[in-house]
Amino acid sequence: MASKKSVFITGAAAGIGRKAALSFARKGYTVGGFDIDEVGLKSLKDEIEDLGTTAVVGHLDVTDADEFAERLKEFTDTTGGRLDVMLNNAGILIAGKFEEIKVSTLHKEIDINCKGVVNGLHAAFPYLKATKNSVAINLASASAIYGQAELANYSSTKHFVRSITEALDIEWGEHDIRVVAIWPLYVQTAMTANIKTGTTDRLGIKLGPQDVADRILEAAEPGLFSKVIHQVHYTVGTQTRILQAGSRFSPIYLTRLVNKSLAGGH
């Protein structure tokens, strides 16, 4: 098996995925960057190679399980079968009143945010299993703390990501695979450029994609404390930490009231 660490990233052409790809590249990883935006991938490959490491990029529709398996095989063929980090980053965010959003749009969000993660985890398993101390990293969200008004479907997809992360971290422990989730609040990317909800008005959009990428690196290469407690969930930013801690220690009715207030309810 090749000695150089490797990472496979979905949604790598822009935003969080791109920042994560460059961050892993600076650490010397062989970076696999995959997306439907092939123009963005070309410039990403150039940037990574300018950093002196190897980039493998290619088209990937995460909702296509067969294509996902094919891209992972192609990538690991270049790494000697090694896959240290599988980063399920691709996702979309649709905001608005649930009943006013086309059901086909809601289904697309589920397909990318949920089925895309399932496809990635399933296809990556044999390569993660074959690599010592490997990790699958899934992008969750602060909206997985409690269902969010005006983000009902998106929030539900992130609850799914949370649950599958927790379950597989237990299930795959016997194979020396960690499964973790990254929990940002709103991040300043193209995905949130036109988003306006009660929660964004009250909390703002204060995180940048590099903030999330830095946390992803911490999850991939955890410190001693994180190893000792076997950390599964990695919050990003002070606001998310406060919201998560509050939900953990407050009764459910109070968590509901807080979320209703943030959404602009009375």
Contacts in CASP RR format, 6 or more apart in sequence:
PFRMAT RR
TARGET T0000
AUTHOR 0000-0000-0000
METHOD contacts of the structure
MODEL  1
MASKKSVFITGAAAGIGRKAALSFARKGYTVGGFDIDEVGLKSLKDEIED
LGTTAVVGHLDVTDADEFAERLKEFTDTTGGRLDVMLNNAGILIAGKFEE
IKVSTLHKEIDINCKGVVNGLHAAFPYLKATKNSVAINLASASAIYGQAE
LANYSSTKHFVRSITEALDIEWGEHDIRVVAIWPLYVQTAMTANIKTGTT
DRLGIKLGPQDVADRILEAAEPGLFSKVIHQVHYTVGTQTRILQAGSRFS
PIYLTRLVNKSLAGGH
1 80 0 8 1.000
1 81 0 8 1.000
1 82 0 8 1.000
1 130 0 8 1.000
1 131 0 8 1.000
2 30 0 8 1.000
2 79 0 8 1.000
2 80 0 8 1.000
2 81 0 8 1.000
2 82 0 8 1.000
4 28 0 8 1.000
4 29 0 8 1.000
4 30 0 8 1.000
4 54 0 8 1.000
4 79 0 8 1.000
4 82 0 8 1.000
5 27 0 8 1.000
5 28 0 8 1.000
5 29 0 8 1.000
5 30 0 8 1.000
5 82 0 8 1.000
5 84 0 8 1.000
5 85 0 8 1.000
6 29 0 8 1.000
6 30 0 8 1.000
6 31 0 8 1.000
6 32 0 8 1.000
6 75 0 8 1.000
6 76 0 8 1.000
6 79 0 8 1.000
6 82 0 8 1.000
6 83 0 8 1.000
6 84 0 8 1.000
6 85 0 8 1.000
7 21 0 8 1.000
7 24 0 8 1.000
7 29 0 8 1.000
7 30 0 8 1.000
7 31 0 8 1.000
7 32 0 8 1.000
7 83 0 8 1.000
7 84 0 8 1.000
7 85 0 8 1.000
7 86 0 8 1.000
7 87 0 8 1.000
7 220 0 8 1.000
8 32 0 8 1.000
8 33 0 8 1.000
8 34 0 8 1.000
8 72 0 8 1.000
8 75 0 8 1.000
8 83 0 8 1.000
8 85 0 8 1.000
8 86 0 8 1.000
8 87 0 8 1.000
8 124 0 8 1.000
9 17 0 8 1.000
9 20 0 8 1.000
9 21 0 8 1.000
9 24 0 8 1.000
9 31 0 8 1.000
9 32 0 8 1.000
9 33 0 8 1.000
9 34 0 8 1.000
9 87 0 8 1.000
9 89 0 8 1.000
10 33 0 8 1.000
10 34 0 8 1.000
10 35 0 8 1.000
10 60 0 8 1.000
10 62 0 8 1.000
10 87 0 8 1.000
10 88 0 8 1.000
10 89 0 8 1.000
10 90 0 8 1.000
10 116 0 8 1.000
10 120 0 8 1.000
11 17 0 8 1.000
11 33 0 8 1.000
11 34 0 8 1.000
11 35 0 8 1.000
11 37 0 8 1.000
11 60 0 8 1.000
11 62 0 8 1.000
11 89 0 8 1.000
11 90 0 8 1.000
11 91 0 8 1.000
12 18 0 8 1.000
12 20 0 8 1.000
12 21 0 8 1.000
12 32 0 8 1.000
12 33 0 8 1.000
12 34 0 8 1.000
12 35 0 8 1.000
12 41 0 8 1.000
12 44 0 8 1.000
12 57 0 8 1.000
12 89 0 8 1.000
13 33 0 8 1.000
13 35 0 8 1.000
13 36 0 8 1.000
13 37 0 8 1.000
13 38 0 8 1.000
13 39 0 8 1.000
13 40 0 8 1.000
13 41 0 8 1.000
13 44 0 8 1.000
14 35 0 8 1.000
14 37 0 8 1.000
14 40 0 8 1.000
14 189 0 8 1.000
14 190 0 8 1.000
15 189 0 8 1.000
15 190 0 8 1.000
15 191 0 8 1.000
15 209 0 8 1.000
16 89 0 8 1.000
16 139 0 8 1.000
16 184 0 8 1.000
16 187 0 8 1.000
16 189 0 8 1.000
16 209 0 8 1.000
16 212 0 8 1.000
16 213 0 8 1.000
16 216 0 8 1.000
17 87 0 8 1.000
17 89 0 8 1.000
17 209 0 8 1.000
17 213 0 8 1.000
18 44 0 8 1.000
18 209 0 8 1.000
19 209 0 8 1.000
19 210 0 8 1.000
19 212 0 8 1.000
19 213 0 8 1.000
20 87 0 8 1.000
20 89 0 8 1.000
20 212 0 8 1.000
20 213 0 8 1.000
20 216 0 8 1.000
20 217 0 8 1.000
21 31 0 8 1.000
21 32 0 8 1.000
21 33 0 8 1.000
21 44 0 8 1.000
21 48 0 8 1.000
21 55 0 8 1.000
22 44 0 8 1.000
22 47 0 8 1.000
22 48 0 8 1.000
22 51 0 8 1.000
22 213 0 8 1.000
23 210 0 8 1.000
23 213 0 8 1.000
23 214 0 8 1.000
23 216 0 8 1.000
23 217 0 8 1.000
24 31 0 8 1.000
24 85 0 8 1.000
24 217 0 8 1.000
24 220 0 8 1.000
25 31 0 8 1.000
25 47 0 8 1.000
25 48 0 8 1.000
25 51 0 8 1.000
25 52 0 8 1.000
25 53 0 8 1.000
25 55 0 8 1.000
26 51 0 8 1.000
27 217 0 8 1.000
27 221 0 8 1.000
28 53 0 8 1.000
29 53 0 8 1.000
29 84 0 8 1.000
29 85 0 8 1.000
30 53 0 8 1.000
30 54 0 8 1.000
30 55 0 8 1.000
30 56 0 8 1.000
30 78 0 8 1.000
30 79 0 8 1.000
31 48 0 8 1.000
31 53 0 8 1.000
31 54 0 8 1.000
31 55 0 8 1.000
31 56 0 8 1.000
32 55 0 8 1.000
32 56 0 8 1.000
32 57 0 8 1.000
32 75 0 8 1.000
33 41 0 8 1.000
33 44 0 8 1.000
33 55 0 8 1.000
33 56 0 8 1.000
33 57 0 8 1.000
33 58 0 8 1.000
34 41 0 8 1.000
34 57 0 8 1.000
34 58 0 8 1.000
34 59 0 8 1.000
34 60 0 8 1.000
34 71 0 8 1.000
35 41 0 8 1.000
35 57 0 8 1.000
35 58 0 8 1.000
35 59 0 8 1.000
35 60 0 8 1.000
35 90 0 8 1.000
36 59 0 8 1.000
36 60 0 8 1.000
36 61 0 8 1.000
38 57 0 8 1.000
38 58 0 8 1.000
38 59 0 8 1.000
41 57 0 8 1.000
41 58 0 8 1.000
41 59 0 8 1.000
42 57 0 8 1.000
44 55 0 8 1.000
44 57 0 8 1.000
45 55 0 8 1.000
45 57 0 8 1.000
48 54 0 8 1.000
48 55 0 8 1.000
49 55 0 8 1.000
54 78 0 8 1.000
56 74 0 8 1.000
56 75 0 8 1.000
56 78 0 8 1.000
58 71 0 8 1.000
59 67 0 8 1.000
60 67 0 8 1.000
60 68 0 8 1.000
60 71 0 8 1.000
61 67 0 8 1.000
62 68 0 8 1.000
62 88 0 8 1.000
62 90 0 8 1.000
62 91 0 8 1.000
62 112 0 8 1.000
62 115 0 8 1.000
62 116 0 8 1.000
62 117 0 8 1.000
62 119 0 8 1.000
62 120 0 8 1.000
63 111 0 8 1.000
63 112 0 8 1.000
63 115 0 8 1.000
63 116 0 8 1.000
63 119 0 8 1.000
64 119 0 8 1.000
65 119 0 8 1.000
65 122 0 8 1.000
65 123 0 8 1.000
68 116 0 8 1.000
68 119 0 8 1.000
68 120 0 8 1.000
68 123 0 8 1.000
69 119 0 8 1.000
69 123 0 8 1.000
72 83 0 8 1.000
72 120 0 8 1.000
72 123 0 8 1.000
72 124 0 8 1.000
72 127 0 8 1.000
75 83 0 8 1.000
76 82 0 8 1.000
76 83 0 8 1.000
76 127 0 8 1.000
81 127 0 8 1.000
81 130 0 8 1.000
81 131 0 8 1.000
82 127 0 8 1.000
82 130 0 8 1.000
82 131 0 8 1.000
83 124 0 8 1.000
83 127 0 8 1.000
83 128 0 8 1.000
83 130 0 8 1.000
83 131 0 8 1.000
83 134 0 8 1.000
84 131 0 8 1.000
84 133 0 8 1.000
84 134 0 8 1.000
84 135 0 8 1.000
84 220 0 8 1.000
85 134 0 8 1.000
85 135 0 8 1.000
85 136 0 8 1.000
85 137 0 8 1.000
85 220 0 8 1.000
86 120 0 8 1.000
86 121 0 8 1.000
86 124 0 8 1.000
86 127 0 8 1.000
86 128 0 8 1.000
86 134 0 8 1.000
86 135 0 8 1.000
86 136 0 8 1.000
86 137 0 8 1.000
87 137 0 8 1.000
87 139 0 8 1.000
87 216 0 8 1.000
88 116 0 8 1.000
88 117 0 8 1.000
88 120 0 8 1.000
88 121 0 8 1.000
88 136 0 8 1.000
88 137 0 8 1.000
88 138 0 8 1.000
88 139 0 8 1.000
88 161 0 8 1.000
89 139 0 8 1.000
90 112 0 8 1.000
90 116 0 8 1.000
91 112 0 8 1.000
91 113 0 8 1.000
91 139 0 8 1.000
91 191 0 8 1.000
92 108 0 8 1.000
92 109 0 8 1.000
92 112 0 8 1.000
92 113 0 8 1.000
92 191 0 8 1.000
93 109 0 8 1.000
93 151 0 8 1.000
93 154 0 8 1.000
93 191 0 8 1.000
93 192 0 8 1.000
93 195 0 8 1.000
94 101 0 8 1.000
94 105 0 8 1.000
94 106 0 8 1.000
94 109 0 8 1.000
94 153 0 8 1.000
94 154 0 8 1.000
95 150 0 8 1.000
95 151 0 8 1.000
95 154 0 8 1.000
95 195 0 8 1.000
95 196 0 8 1.000
95 197 0 8 1.000
96 150 0 8 1.000
96 151 0 8 1.000
96 197 0 8 1.000
97 150 0 8 1.000
98 106 0 8 1.000
98 152 0 8 1.000
98 153 0 8 1.000
101 153 0 8 1.000
106 153 0 8 1.000
109 153 0 8 1.000
109 154 0 8 1.000
109 157 0 8 1.000
110 153 0 8 1.000
110 156 0 8 1.000
110 157 0 8 1.000
113 154 0 8 1.000
113 157 0 8 1.000
113 158 0 8 1.000
113 160 0 8 1.000
113 161 0 8 1.000
114 157 0 8 1.000
114 160 0 8 1.000
114 161 0 8 1.000
117 138 0 8 1.000
117 160 0 8 1.000
117 161 0 8 1.000
117 164 0 8 1.000
118 164 0 8 1.000
121 136 0 8 1.000
121 138 0 8 1.000
121 164 0 8 1.000
121 168 0 8 1.000
121 179 0 8 1.000
124 136 0 8 1.000
125 172 0 8 1.000
125 177 0 8 1.000
127 134 0 8 1.000
128 134 0 8 1.000
128 135 0 8 1.000
128 136 0 8 1.000
128 172 0 8 1.000
128 175 0 8 1.000
128 177 0 8 1.000
129 172 0 8 1.000
129 175 0 8 1.000
129 176 0 8 1.000
129 177 0 8 1.000
132 176 0 8 1.000
133 176 0 8 1.000
133 178 0 8 1.000
134 176 0 8 1.000
134 177 0 8 1.000
134 178 0 8 1.000
135 177 0 8 1.000
135 178 0 8 1.000
135 179 0 8 1.000
135 180 0 8 1.000
135 219 0 8 1.000
135 220 0 8 1.000
136 168 0 8 1.000
136 172 0 8 1.000
136 177 0 8 1.000
136 178 0 8 1.000
136 179 0 8 1.000
136 180 0 8 1.000
137 180 0 8 1.000
137 181 0 8 1.000
137 182 0 8 1.000
137 216 0 8 1.000
137 219 0 8 1.000
137 220 0 8 1.000
138 161 0 8 1.000
138 164 0 8 1.000
138 165 0 8 1.000
138 179 0 8 1.000
138 180 0 8 1.000
138 181 0 8 1.000
138 182 0 8 1.000
139 161 0 8 1.000
139 181 0 8 1.000
139 182 0 8 1.000
139 184 0 8 1.000
139 212 0 8 1.000
140 158 0 8 1.000
140 161 0 8 1.000
140 162 0 8 1.000
140 165 0 8 1.000
140 181 0 8 1.000
140 182 0 8 1.000
140 183 0 8 1.000
140 233 0 8 1.000
141 154 0 8 1.000
141 155 0 8 1.000
141 158 0 8 1.000
141 161 0 8 1.000
141 183 0 8 1.000
141 184 0 8 1.000
141 185 0 8 1.000
142 183 0 8 1.000
142 184 0 8 1.000
142 185 0 8 1.000
142 235 0 8 1.000
142 239 0 8 1.000
142 240 0 8 1.000
142 243 0 8 1.000
142 244 0 8 1.000
143 151 0 8 1.000
143 154 0 8 1.000
143 155 0 8 1.000
143 158 0 8 1.000
144 155 0 8 1.000
144 158 0 8 1.000
144 159 0 8 1.000
144 161 0 8 1.000
144 162 0 8 1.000
144 181 0 8 1.000
144 183 0 8 1.000
145 183 0 8 1.000
145 243 0 8 1.000
145 244 0 8 1.000
145 247 0 8 1.000
145 255 0 8 1.000
146 247 0 8 1.000
146 255 0 8 1.000
146 256 0 8 1.000
146 259 0 8 1.000
147 155 0 8 1.000
147 156 0 8 1.000
147 159 0 8 1.000
147 259 0 8 1.000
148 154 0 8 1.000
148 155 0 8 1.000
148 197 0 8 1.000
148 199 0 8 1.000
148 259 0 8 1.000
148 263 0 8 1.000
149 197 0 8 1.000
149 198 0 8 1.000
149 199 0 8 1.000
149 259 0 8 1.000
149 260 0 8 1.000
149 263 0 8 1.000
149 264 0 8 1.000
149 265 0 8 1.000
150 197 0 8 1.000
150 198 0 8 1.000
150 199 0 8 1.000
150 263 0 8 1.000
151 197 0 8 1.000
151 199 0 8 1.000
161 181 0 8 1.000
162 181 0 8 1.000
162 233 0 8 1.000
165 179 0 8 1.000
165 180 0 8 1.000
165 181 0 8 1.000
165 232 0 8 1.000
165 233 0 8 1.000
166 181 0 8 1.000
166 232 0 8 1.000
168 179 0 8 1.000
169 178 0 8 1.000
169 179 0 8 1.000
169 180 0 8 1.000
169 232 0 8 1.000
172 178 0 8 1.000
172 179 0 8 1.000
178 230 0 8 1.000
178 232 0 8 1.000
179 232 0 8 1.000
180 219 0 8 1.000
180 231 0 8 1.000
180 232 0 8 1.000
180 233 0 8 1.000
180 234 0 8 1.000
181 232 0 8 1.000
181 233 0 8 1.000
181 234 0 8 1.000
182 212 0 8 1.000
182 215 0 8 1.000
182 216 0 8 1.000
182 219 0 8 1.000
182 234 0 8 1.000
182 236 0 8 1.000
183 233 0 8 1.000
183 234 0 8 1.000
183 235 0 8 1.000
183 236 0 8 1.000
183 240 0 8 1.000
183 244 0 8 1.000
184 207 0 8 1.000
184 211 0 8 1.000
184 212 0 8 1.000
184 215 0 8 1.000
184 235 0 8 1.000
184 236 0 8 1.000
184 237 0 8 1.000
184 240 0 8 1.000
185 203 0 8 1.000
185 206 0 8 1.000
185 207 0 8 1.000
185 236 0 8 1.000
185 237 0 8 1.000
185 239 0 8 1.000
185 240 0 8 1.000
185 243 0 8 1.000
186 192 0 8 1.000
186 195 0 8 1.000
186 199 0 8 1.000
186 200 0 8 1.000
186 203 0 8 1.000
186 204 0 8 1.000
186 205 0 8 1.000
186 206 0 8 1.000
186 207 0 8 1.000
187 205 0 8 1.000
187 207 0 8 1.000
187 208 0 8 1.000
187 209 0 8 1.000
187 211 0 8 1.000
187 212 0 8 1.000
188 205 0 8 1.000
188 207 0 8 1.000
188 208 0 8 1.000
188 209 0 8 1.000
189 208 0 8 1.000
189 209 0 8 1.000
192 200 0 8 1.000
192 205 0 8 1.000
195 205 0 8 1.000
197 263 0 8 1.000
198 262 0 8 1.000
198 263 0 8 1.000
198 264 0 8 1.000
199 262 0 8 1.000
199 263 0 8 1.000
202 262 0 8 1.000
202 264 0 8 1.000
203 239 0 8 1.000
203 262 0 8 1.000
206 237 0 8 1.000
206 239 0 8 1.000
207 236 0 8 1.000
207 237 0 8 1.000
211 236 0 8 1.000
211 237 0 8 1.000
212 236 0 8 1.000
215 234 0 8 1.000
215 235 0 8 1.000
215 236 0 8 1.000
216 234 0 8 1.000
218 226 0 8 1.000
218 234 0 8 1.000
219 226 0 8 1.000
219 231 0 8 1.000
219 234 0 8 1.000
222 231 0 8 1.000
225 231 0 8 1.000
233 244 0 8 1.000
235 241 0 8 1.000
235 244 0 8 1.000
246 255 0 8 1.000
246 258 0 8 1.000
247 255 0 8 1.000
250 258 0 8 1.000
END
